[in-house]
Amino acid sequence: MKNIKIEIKWALIFTLSMLAWMFFEKSMGWHDEKIADHATYTNFFAIPAILVYVFALLDKKKNFYSGVMSYKQGVISGLIITVIVTVLSPLAQYITSTVITPGYFPNVIEYAVSSGKMTQSDAEAYFNINSYMIQSVIGALVMGLVTSLIVAIFVKSKSK
């Protein structure tokens, strides 16, 4: 447990950042009156998400590996963070959907149908808490893996 203390800390920071971003999206109106903008603006979460991984791997490099970390060690650290974030993602999605923005699903269903993007039944099948929990698990796993592989390139110690 001591070996992954840094990863646990950063996985919690990532999850809290994600919840803060959802609150930000809601406050910007992207979950209701400006829902047409949501699909575009939600992608900007990639910036803080990547930064969390960068800071996490830099923390691991400095405070666990004494400033010298290989690519493999960086990837492993990133993957541990990813696994923890993936496990926490259904809970974060539940909090988002029931506490932060409980009106999101009815709003996005209405928007998808009224804009002609989906039928009512397709929208209801896609935009619901169970679907989003599954999507959050898959998204956390895939994006965490890709982010870990890339960030570790930049954070690893340079060869002499």
C-alpha positions in Angstrom: 0.0 0.0 0.0 2.9 2.3 0.8 4.2 1.8 -2.7 1.0 3.1 -4.3 0.2 5.9 -1.9 1.1 8.6 -4.5 -1.1 6.9 -7.1 -4.1 6.7 -4.7 -3.7 10.4 -3.8 -3.6 11.4 -7.5 -6.5 9.1 -8.4 -8.6 10.9 -5.8 -7.4 14.3 -7.0 -8.4 13.2 -10.6 -11.9 12.1 -9.4 -12.4 15.3 -7.5 -11.2 17.3 -10.5 -13.8 15.5 -12.7 -16.6 16.3 -10.2 -15.4 19.9 -10.1 -15.5 20.0 -13.9 -19.0 18.6 -13.9 -20.1 21.4 -11.5 -18.3 23.9 -13.8 -20.2 22.5 -16.9 -23.5 22.7 -15.0 -22.8 26.3 -13.9 -22.0 27.3 -17.5 -25.4 26.0 -18.6 -24.0 23.2 -20.7 -26.3 20.8 -19.0 -29.5 22.7 -19.6 -30.1 26.0 -21.6 -26.8 25.7 -23.5 -26.8 21.9 -23.9 -26.1 22.2 -27.6 -22.6 23.3 -26.6 -22.0 20.5 -24.2 -20.6 17.9 -26.7 -17.9 20.4 -27.8 -17.0 22.0 -24.4 -16.8 18.8 -22.4 -13.8 17.8 -24.4 -11.8 20.6 -22.7 -11.6 18.5 -19.6 -8.8 16.7 -21.4 -6.5 19.6 -20.4 -6.9 19.3 -16.6 -7.0 15.5 -16.9 -3.7 15.3 -18.7 -2.2 17.8 -16.2 -3.2 15.7 -13.3 -1.4 12.7 -14.8 1.7 14.9 -15.5 1.7 16.2 -11.9 1.1 12.6 -10.6 4.0 11.1 -12.5 6.3 14.0 -11.6 5.3 13.5 -7.9 6.1 9.8 -8.2 9.4 10.5 -9.9 10.5 13.0 -7.3 9.2 11.5 -4.1 9.3 7.8 -4.7 12.1 7.3 -7.3 14.4 10.0 -6.0 14.2 12.0 -9.3 15.1 9.1 -11.6 12.1 7.2 -13.2 12.1 5.0 -16.3 9.4 4.9 -18.9 8.2 1.6 -17.6 8.0 2.9 -14.0 6.0 5.9 -15.3 3.6 3.8 -17.3 3.0 1.4 -14.3 2.4 4.4 -12.0 -0.1 5.8 -14.6 -1.8 2.5 -15.0 -2.3 2.2 -11.2 -3.9 5.6 -11.2 -6.0 4.6 -14.1 -7.3 1.4 -12.4 -8.2 3.4 -9.3 -9.9 6.1 -11.3 -11.8 3.4 -13.3 -13.0 1.8 -10.1 -14.2 5.2 -8.8 -15.8 6.4 -12.0 -19.2 4.8 -11.5 -19.5 6.5 -8.1 -18.4 9.8 -9.6 -21.0 9.4 -12.4 -23.6 8.6 -9.8 -22.7 11.8 -7.8 -22.7 13.8 -11.1 -26.1 12.5 -12.2 -27.9 12.6 -8.9 -26.3 15.5 -7.0 -24.6 17.9 -9.4 -26.9 17.8 -12.4 -30.0 15.6 -11.9 -31.7 17.3 -14.8 -29.0 16.4 -17.4 -30.5 13.2 -18.8 -34.0 14.6 -19.4 -32.4 17.8 -21.0 -30.0 15.9 -23.2 -32.8 13.5 -24.3 -35.1 16.4 -25.2 -32.2 18.1 -27.1 -31.2 15.0 -29.0 -34.8 14.3 -30.1 -35.8 17.9 -30.9 -32.6 18.5 -32.9 -33.2 15.3 -34.9 -30.0 13.6 -33.8 -31.8 10.6 -32.3 -35.2 9.1 -31.9 -36.8 9.2 -28.4 -36.1 5.5 -27.8 -32.5 5.7 -28.9 -31.9 8.8 -26.8 -33.5 7.2 -23.7 -31.4 4.1 -24.2 -28.2 6.1 -24.5 -28.7 8.9 -22.1 -29.3 7.3 -18.7 -27.3 6.6 -15.6 -26.5 2.9 -16.4 -25.3 3.7 -19.8 -23.1 6.6 -18.5 -21.7 4.5 -15.8 -20.6 1.9 -18.3 -19.2 4.7 -20.6 -17.3 6.2 -17.6 -15.6 2.9 -16.9 -14.6 2.3 -20.5 -13.6 5.9 -21.0 -11.5 6.0 -17.8 -9.7 2.8 -18.8 -9.0 3.7 -22.4 -8.1 7.4 -21.9 -6.1 6.6 -18.7 -4.1 4.0 -20.6 -3.4 6.3 -23.6 -2.6 9.3 -21.3 -0.2 7.1 -19.2 1.6 5.8 -22.2 2.1 9.4 -23.6 2.8 11.3 -20.3 5.4 8.7 -19.2 7.4 9.6 -22.4 7.8 13.2 -21.2 8.3 12.5 -17.5 10.8 9.7 -17.7 14.4 10.6 -16.8 16.6 11.3 -19.7 19.3 8.8 -20.6 22.9 10.0 -20.1 
